[in-house]
Amino acid sequence: MTTQKHIILDRDGVINVDSLDYIKTPDEWVPIPRSIEAIKKLCDEGYQIIIITNQSGIDRGIIQYNDFIDINIKMINEIDKVGGAISAILYCPTLPSVKNKYRKPGSGMFEEISERLNFPLKSCFSIGDSPRDIIASINAKCKPLGVRTGNGSKISDDTSLNIPMFDDLYEAVEFVLKKNKK
């Protein structure tokens, strides 16, 4: 019997191009080059892909809920076209000013999916493009990796976040796959 492998990815800035104006519609969702292929590589190696994303644009009234669903459907369809799959998407719509353990850098979404799917977070890589992604991963006891796409420069600028950094999701995935082959 093989042990199920899981990996947690942020969405905006890791899988798709991010925007200061938020990703509000499916037309605005554009994959970062090689990100879809990276997800397929993970799937080919038996990984369950989990997306954990803050989406305060919903509570701000900038993103309509039906558009948020349609954005995720577009992403899932693009990944499906190449033979990849997403196992779960967790999101937190609350504003940064609201104290909520589920909003990153809180680790609530990580803990919830770990409990739901019954896997230990300590064996799970997590890939993000912002300090809050990395801090949430550390707080959840995951193995954090950073990408320079999206807000990745903010991770590099924060000297307290000494983690492996990669140019994009594809390079981070290659690292994960090499690490787990050993």
Summary of the structure (lengths in Angstrom):
residues: 182
radius of gyration: 15.2
end to end distance: 18.7
largest distance: 46.7
contacts: 596
relative contact order: 0.19
helix: 41%
strand: 18%
